[in-house]
């Protein structure tokens, strides 16, 4: 277990702010021992949560070209046929994973292959489980073409709390299943769009883990 690099600045800044606030509170409430200790304990709990949020567990994965692994930790909230209109412009099988603030927020490549398409879109801040969040919220779309020529679309979707999506993918880059795709800060969702006829291996409301849970056989 380690701390994700996306959390370094936030953790350093938060530590500084909390230290300054506690010094200010100690000066302001010189005789209020209970209040000072309460504020200190709350600050400690908040900082521990931030450390917990930016955790980065080590999860080794041996790539398998026949499997699609979960790109994120969280709960499966959508399994349905849908019209994907940004890239494919046809019917695809969509599987969506909702990440709560307690989940690991590092995203992984579900398959190996070459990046064919990367687009970032600013947008609204609807709750991540809303059906329209995939179209209207801040989001980043990545399309991976496998060695067999099949294309898998991964979409990072910001939620009501999330304010920044980080995507490491670059067009024409060769990527390995299980490597880091990006990071979404503070509550979010990841959609996967698969070819029709793909055999799905998960069910609605199932908890999945990136690099551990098999989403589908492709």
ZIRAHU-V438891 format. One record per residue. RES is the residue in one small letter. PHI is phi as a letter, one per 30 degrees, with the letter a starting at -180 (999 if undefined). PSI is psi in whole degrees, -180 to 180 (999 if undefined). OMEGA is omega in whole degrees, -180 to 180 (none if undefined). Layout:
res/phi/psi/omega
RES/PHI/PSI/OMEGA
RES/PHI/PSI/OMEGA
This chain:
res/phi/psi/omega
x/999/134/178
x/b/178/177
x/c/132/-180
x/d/144/-178
x/d/-26/179
x/d/-14/-179
x/c/-8/-174
x/e/-53/-177
x/d/-44/-179
x/d/-42/-180
x/d/-41/179
x/d/-45/180
x/d/-43/-180
x/d/-40/179
x/d/-43/179
x/d/-47/-179
x/d/-44/-179
x/d/-38/177
x/d/-45/179
x/d/-41/179
x/d/-40/-180
x/d/-35/176
x/d/-42/179
x/d/-45/179
x/d/-40/179
x/d/-34/178
x/d/-39/-178
x/d/-41/-177
x/c/62/-176
x/e/-40/-176
x/c/3/-177
x/c/76/-175
x/d/-43/-178
x/d/-44/-180
x/d/-41/180
x/d/-43/180
x/d/-37/178
x/d/-45/180
x/d/-39/180
x/d/-43/-180
x/d/-41/178
x/d/-39/178
x/d/-42/-180
x/d/-45/180
x/d/-43/179
x/d/-43/-178
x/d/-37/177
x/d/-39/177
x/d/-42/180
x/d/-41/177
x/d/-43/180
x/d/-41/-178
x/d/-39/-176
x/c/20/178
x/d/151/-180
x/b/91/180
x/d/145/177
x/d/123/-179
x/b/94/180
x/d/146/-179
x/b/129/173
x/c/112/-175
x/e/139/177
x/b/113/-175
x/d/-14/-178
x/c/-5/-175
x/c/151/172
x/c/116/-180
x/c/157/178
x/d/132/178
x/d/-5/-176
x/a/159/171
x/d/145/176
x/k/-160/-177
x/c/135/177
x/d/118/-176
x/c/-13/180
x/b/132/166
x/b/104/-175
x/a/160/171
x/d/134/-177
x/b/159/176
x/d/116/177
x/c/111/-168
x/c/-4/-179
x/d/-45/-175
x/c/-57/-175
x/d/-39/-177
x/h/41/175
x/a/-171/-177
x/d/132/179
x/b/164/175
x/c/117/-177
x/c/132/171
x/b/125/-177
x/c/140/-180
x/c/121/178
x/c/129/178
x/c/120/175
x/d/168/178
x/e/-16/-179
x/d/-12/-180
x/d/159/170
x/d/133/-174
x/c/11/172
x/d/131/-179
x/c/146/-175
x/b/157/176
x/d/126/-179
x/d/-21/179
x/b/163/172
x/c/155/177
x/l/-157/-180
x/c/137/179
x/d/120/-179
x/c/-23/-171
x/a/132/175
x/b/125/177
x/b/135/174
x/c/138/179
x/b/121/169
x/d/161/-178
x/a/-160/-177
x/d/-178/180
x/b/50/177
x/d/159/176
x/e/142/-169
x/d/-24/-179
x/d/-3/178
x/d/135/-178
x/e/-32/-177
x/d/-6/-178
x/d/-31/-180
x/d/-21/-178
x/c/-28/-170
x/c/-23/-178
x/d/168/169
x/e/133/-174
x/a/162/176
x/b/130/-177
x/c/131/179
x/b/130/178
x/c/128/-180
x/c/128/175
x/c/121/-179
x/d/171/-180
x/d/-22/179
x/d/2/176
x/j/1/179
x/d/143/-178
x/c/134/178
x/b/126/179
x/c/131/175
x/c/129/-180
x/b/120/173
x/d/126/-176
x/b/124/177
x/d/149/179
x/c/-161/-178
x/d/-28/-178
x/c/-35/-177
x/d/140/-179
x/b/-4/-180
x/a/129/174
x/c/132/176
x/c/127/180
x/b/126/-180
x/c/-14/-175
x/d/141/175
x/b/143/-180
x/d/141/-178
x/i/11/177
x/d/137/173
x/d/129/-176
x/b/157/-176
x/c/134/178
x/e/128/179
x/j/-17/178
x/d/164/-176
x/d/128/176
x/c/-36/-178
x/l/-161/-175
x/a/142/174
x/b/131/-173
x/c/122/169
x/i/68/172
x/i/123/-172
x/a/-169/-178
x/a/149/176
x/b/127/177
x/c/142/173
x/b/130/177
x/c/119/-173
x/c/157/177
x/d/146/176
x/e/142/-179
x/j/-4/178
x/d/138/-179
x/d/108/-178
x/d/137/-176
x/c/7/-179
x/b/170/180
x/b/163/179
x/e/136/179
x/i/5/176
x/d/138/175
x/d/131/-179
x/b/162/178
x/b/137/179
x/e/137/179
x/i/2/-179
x/c/-43/-175
x/c/134/177
x/d/121/-180
x/d/-43/-175
x/a/166/171
x/c/126/-172
x/c/999/none
